[in-house]
């Protein structure tokens, strides 16, 4: 079983997260896991639909607290993060993820085009595995391409 250990807010020490839930008899997931963190319900639904059409197992979070709770229970291989949300700054979330040394792939999305390149570069500086930074409204083909690149070895 593949495990990831990283410290999450509210968890003592490190939280050990593993594969499971859907998949084969060993509990290994056959589909890549994607966590979408975006405060806009419609955007989450569109991204979920696109990701599921690419074979991803998807969970959604509308806030930092939801994202943290899901990450404690379920190990995503890819995180889609809206970098402009009302309850948390995506840049601050990236800093937190970098300090946790999490190894999943990160795909940024935002309606604020001016922050795409600086946010992507900042993610790299935090040591995150950055895949892409995409402007909303999303181009479906670009989003699917980013997801595919996120899970390539």
Secondary structure, DSSP 8 states (H G I E B T S, - for coil): --EEEE--TTSSS-EEEE--SSSSTT---SS-EEEEE-S-HHHHHHHHHHHHHTT-EEEEESSHHHHHHHHHHS--SEEEEESB-SSSBHHHHHHHHHHHT--SEEEEEES-GGGHHHHHHHHHHTT-EEEEEEESS--HHHHHHHHHHHH--
